[in-house]
Amino acid sequence: MTRRRRPTPEDLALWRHATRDVAPMAPLPPAAEPDPAPPKKPAQQAEAAKRKAAARPATQPPPRAVTGEAPLTGRVIPGLDQRSADRLRQGRTEIQARIDLHGMRQAEAHHALAAFVDHNHRHGRRMLLVITGKGSLGEGRGVLRSQVPRWLSELPIRDKVLAHYPARQKDGGDGALYVLLKRRRVP
């Protein structure tokens, strides 16, 4: 757990200076209850659903980076043979670089992860260990622990990632991920 430091007298003076002309907001009036809409007929509901679906913005294409589930179910990962996938999943590949994200805020961790992956990809390193920490988010799953796999599957990071798997206990267990980067193509 990170300890918070007490504000210094300079911090307090700066805060007072920045907020010297701030006034409290007036209370907001209570929200009016919307009129209940008349029930729609099934044909109207279907038409409304079609219009709503057509109005949605196009989503990003599905991620190409494969999560730790693929080899466990026997599917083939493009660009990775079964032996290498097994070595990665079992933690029998030498870790070439590691980053510890726990203790960071989401935005800071996302930026640090993107920079870390980019730097190691440019330097030809392939096997990374990303430590997220276990955290706790209601159901015992931390924010970074749940977000990092998603970030690895989003642009621009996913263009450099071949696969990622939960780490073995000796390397951090549930609080870490093995990340295998694609080979760097030199023009």
C-alpha positions in Angstrom: 0.0 0.0 0.0 1.3 3.4 -0.9 1.5 5.9 2.0 0.2 9.4 1.3 2.5 12.2 2.3 1.2 15.2 4.3 1.0 18.4 2.4 3.8 20.9 3.1 3.1 24.5 4.1 4.1 25.4 0.5 1.5 22.9 -0.9 -1.2 24.4 1.3 -0.3 28.0 0.3 -0.4 27.0 -3.3 -3.8 25.3 -2.9 -5.2 28.4 -1.1 -3.9 30.6 -3.8 -5.4 28.4 -6.6 -8.8 28.2 -4.9 -9.0 31.7 -3.5 -11.9 32.8 -5.7 -13.8 29.5 -5.8 -17.4 29.6 -4.5 -19.6 26.7 -3.7 -22.2 25.6 -6.3 -25.8 26.4 -5.8 -27.9 23.3 -5.1 -29.3 21.6 -8.2 -33.1 21.5 -8.6 -34.6 18.0 -8.3 -34.8 16.1 -11.6 -38.2 16.0 -13.1 -39.6 12.5 -13.7 -39.8 11.7 -17.4 -43.2 10.8 -18.8 -43.5 7.1 -19.3 -43.4 6.2 -23.0 -46.4 4.3 -24.3 -45.6 0.6 -24.8 -44.3 -0.3 -28.2 -45.7 -2.9 -30.5 -43.3 -5.8 -31.5 -42.8 -4.4 -35.0 -41.9 -0.9 -33.6 -39.5 -2.5 -31.1 -37.7 -4.4 -33.9 -37.5 -1.2 -36.1 -36.1 0.8 -33.1 -33.5 -1.9 -32.5 -32.4 -1.8 -36.1 -32.1 2.0 -36.1 -30.1 1.9 -32.8 -27.7 -0.7 -34.2 -27.2 1.2 -37.4 -26.4 4.4 -35.4 -23.7 2.8 -33.3 -20.1 3.7 -34.4 -18.0 1.0 -35.9 -16.0 -0.9 -33.3 -12.3 -1.8 -33.4 -11.5 -5.0 -35.2 -11.1 -8.0 -32.8 -7.7 -8.2 -31.2 -5.1 -10.3 -32.9 -3.0 -10.9 -29.8 -3.9 -14.2 -28.3 -4.6 -14.5 -24.6 -3.5 -17.4 -22.4 -6.6 -19.4 -23.2 -5.8 -20.4 -26.8 -3.1 -23.1 -26.4 -5.0 -24.5 -23.4 -7.9 -25.3 -25.6 -5.7 -26.7 -28.4 -6.2 -23.9 -30.9 -3.1 -22.8 -33.0 -1.6 -19.4 -32.5 -0.5 -17.9 -35.9 3.2 -17.4 -35.8 3.9 -19.6 -32.8 4.5 -23.3 -32.9 3.0 -25.6 -30.2 6.4 -26.3 -28.5 7.1 -22.6 -28.1 3.5 -22.0 -26.9 4.0 -24.8 -24.3 7.3 -23.3 -23.2 5.8 -19.9 -22.8 2.7 -21.2 -20.9 4.9 -23.3 -18.5 7.4 -20.4 -17.9 10.3 -22.2 -19.4 11.4 -19.3 -21.6 14.1 -16.9 -20.4 12.6 -13.6 -19.3 14.6 -10.8 -21.1 12.9 -7.8 -19.4 10.4 -7.1 -16.7 8.2 -4.2 -15.5 6.4 -3.8 -12.2 3.2 -1.8 -12.6 1.5 -2.3 -9.3 1.2 0.8 -7.2 0.7 2.9 -10.4 -2.6 4.5 -11.4 -4.3 3.2 -14.6 -3.3 6.0 -16.9 0.3 5.9 -15.7 0.4 2.1 -15.9 -1.1 2.1 -19.5 1.5 4.6 -20.7 4.4 2.7 -18.9 3.3 -0.6 -20.5 3.0 0.8 -24.0 6.5 2.4 -23.7 8.0 -0.8 -22.2 6.6 -3.0 -25.0 7.7 -0.5 -27.7 11.2 -0.2 -26.2 11.8 -3.9 -25.9 10.3 -4.6 -29.4 12.7 -2.1 -30.9 15.6 -3.7 -29.1 14.7 -7.2 -30.3 13.7 -8.6 -26.9 10.9 -11.1 -27.1 10.1 -12.5 -23.7 8.8 -10.0 -21.1 7.3 -10.3 -17.6 4.6 -7.8 -16.7 3.9 -7.6 -13.0 0.4 -6.2 -12.3 0.0 -7.2 -8.7 -3.1 -9.1 -7.5 -5.0 -6.1 -6.2 -8.7 -6.3 -5.2 -11.7 -5.1 -7.2 -14.7 -6.4 -5.3 -14.3 -10.0 -6.7 -10.6 -10.2 -5.7 -9.3 -9.0 -9.1 -7.3 -5.8 -9.2 -7.8 -3.0 -11.8 -4.4 -3.4 -13.4 -4.7 -7.2 -13.3 -7.9 -7.0 -15.3 -6.9 -4.1 -17.6 -3.4 -5.2 -18.7 -4.5 -8.2 -20.8 -7.0 -5.8 -22.5 -4.3 -3.2 -23.2 -2.1 -5.9 -24.7 -4.9 -6.7 -27.1 -5.5 -3.1 -28.2 -3.7 -0.9 -30.7 -0.8 0.1 -30.9 0.5 -2.5 -28.4 -1.2 -5.5 -30.1 0.9 -5.0 -33.3 4.0 -6.0 -31.3 2.5 -8.8 -29.1 2.3 -12.4 -30.3 0.8 -13.9 -27.1 0.4 -13.4 -23.4 -0.2 -15.9 -20.6 -0.6 -15.8 -16.8 2.7 -16.3 -15.1 3.8 -19.3 -13.2 3.9 -19.0 -9.4 7.7 -18.6 -9.3 7.4 -15.5 -11.5 4.4 -13.8 -9.8 1.5 -16.2 -10.4 -1.9 -14.5 -10.8 -0.3 -11.0 -10.3 1.9 -11.3 -13.5 1.8 -12.1 -17.2 4.3 -13.5 -19.6 4.3 -11.5 -22.8 5.8 -12.8 -26.0 6.6 -10.1 -28.6 6.7 -10.6 -32.3 10.0 -10.7 -34.1 11.1 -7.2 -35.2 11.1 -6.9 -38.9 14.1 -4.9 -40.1 13.5 -3.0 -43.4 
